[in-house]
Amino acid sequence: MYLHLIGFSASLLVYLPAFVAASPLRSGTLYFGHSSQHNQTPPKKGPISLPFHRHSRRVLAREDSNGDIVGGSVGLGDSADLFYTVAITIGNSTVPLNLDTGSSDLWAFTTDCITPQCQKTSGTPYDTRSFRPSGGSVRLQYGDSQTGTHASGPVGRDSVTLAGLTLDDQPLAAVNDTDNSAVTNGASGIFGLGFPAQSFVQAATIAAEIQNRSSGTDTFILETGHSGPLVSRLIEADMIDEPLFAVTLQRDTIDVSGQGQVTIGTLPEGIDNSSITWVPVRLYSAADGGVSPPAFALTEVYPLRWEVELDAVFLDGVRLADSTQQATGIQQPTLSALIDTGNSLIRGPTDVVSIILRTVSPAFAADSTAQPTLPCTAAHTLAFQIGGTLFPVDPRDFLSQATAGDAVDCVADNVVGTDPPARGALFSWNLGDPFLKSVAVVFYYGNLTHPSVDPPRMGFVSLVPKDAGELLDDTVEDAQKDGGNFESTVDVAPTSSSLIFETDATSSTASSTSIRTTATSTKWPSKPPSRTSWLSSSSTLTSTSTTSTTYTTPSKTYAAPWQIMTASTSQTYRGGSSSSPSSSSSSSSSSSSSSSSSSSSSPSSCHMPNNGPWYAHLLFKDPGAACARSPLFRMWVCSLCGCCGDAPRH
């Protein structure tokens, strides 16, 4: 789901940075996927390798009787392959929230919401007795020009637990007004997994809570560790092993199969780094609608969305013509796709989508207002070439049942048209759940304050079997024997989760882990660990049982958080505008607390072990950049060896 318009009210103005174009990343290794039968287009950029730097130090805050915690995993709820949910505990409430990589904010509706959607939903409202209001509010709007819903309410803080990992004082919105389809379909809200730059809750929280600060980007970026989205805060506090999460989606219609899961901090079991095609995440310049770089990192360019370049799009092995649909108000960008778990469809340029539907459906070819019907046994393959590798959509996910009791004629309604690229939303394609049921995706944040040090990337692994066409035939045959009804089920979002542990074993990847059952959640302290010891290690996976609730739908974000903060007024801005709304707002503070310093003492004064974490080597190479990583990291660095130059010591 992607945000369309956003606004919030608070007592102060906050600007956020505009992002700038990314420097090319080194080409690396590995192609993986179904490419042998297709005439592939040469990739625009070669695939890249992702050097995992296994953390070999023992983090005291992660210690557990079973070992050192490196991450967690939890299963997903699924309602008819339209809404995927994850169970999250907020304060005293365990609620199902739509898993959404297309947005960045966490919200749940409360008993104060009296819209028809809130009154009729089967979702559980968030109990606000533990909610601590920050004093601001937020209004979120989801959808493209053809769809649109909203969610609004006060921002504040509460403890939040996901996949057994708990953080206190997590910012969120306690929504008291929404018509969002997540709530309509039984969820309690949305869990956004996007980048901090797209977090309007973070912007509203900072505006409400920090009274003496600059109006630039510095505060917003430096406050990510304290006021940012949940996974970003786990990363900044170094509470997970790697700055990533991975998603696989189950199939609950047509042919029930697969396992839905989100894994945080490490690769999921069974997926090895060598099998992943890695590509860089698109970075956004200020002109593109991204954030301006902060004063402490003027040359940095930041990511806005989980968006990657596409080499080409294929249908049944034939490359589709490029879209002639013109971008709105900007120069035509390169072809790219948003990877969006909150979108139940595949959305693309209207002219290309029309070509696809005319090709697969004689009925649509004869009448473009007709349903794009086709034989249920028609095993068409829509494939997206990413980083030189073709990633097909499983034929079982390309079509749907048109009429109950009819397993002869189906409909290709999982591919629809959408808006052209615009400022703040440069993508032409939005690859939602039909794509994600066919591909395991790893979302790697990299370095949140200095992306050039460790750039954001995405990894893809095809899950489509070579005999997918035959499996479709078998599925249709079974449905015809069952009165024309395809398989269908509903998965409730599991409430138990798995903690992933480091052990002293000799293996080095999560794919070789052992499994232990636990129901424990881990709570991190609010302060960083003190001096730590260093160990060589690998991972051990823990797993648990299941139980709870489900669901939400697609959307598009144009306006950015830093463009919307204004004093005592709730404003909403539409994307596509070249001027920043912040020009009409006022800032109430002049003091800037940029606590990241570029100066440093001699690196030779820092004696870091050779097997320390990646940032130990960054510290040795560039203490100023290392100290600027985050306030929490700076505090830990200074306590370890005092190599922060002019940075504040703690």
Secondary structure, DSSP 8 states (H G I E B T S, - for coil): --EEEEEEEBSS-----B--------------SS-TTS-----SS--B--------B--GGGEETTEEEEEEEEE-EEETTTEEEEEEEETTEEEEEEEETT---EEEE-TT--SHHHHH--S----GGG-EEEEEEEEEEE--TT--EEEEEEEEEEEEEETTEEEEEEEEEEESEE--HHHHTT--EEEE-S-GGG-HHHHHHHHHH-SS--SSHHHHHHTHHHHS-HHHHHHHTT-SSSSEEEEE--B-EES-B---EEEESS--TT--GGG-EEEE--B--TTTT-B---GGGTT---B-SSEEE-SEEEETTEE--------BSS-----EEEE-TT-SSEEEEHHHHHHHHHHH-HHHHH-TTS--EEETT----EEEEETTEEEE--HHHH-EESSTT--SEEE--SEEEE---BTTB--SEEE-HHHHTTEEEEEE---SS-TTTS--EEEEEE---TTHHHHHHHHHHHHHHTTT--EE-EE---S-EEEEEEES-S--SGGG--EEE----EE--SS---S--B---EEEEEE---------------S-GGGT--BT----B-TT-SS-GGGG-------------S----GGG----TTS-HHHHHHHH-HHHHHTT-HHHHHHHHHHH---TTS---
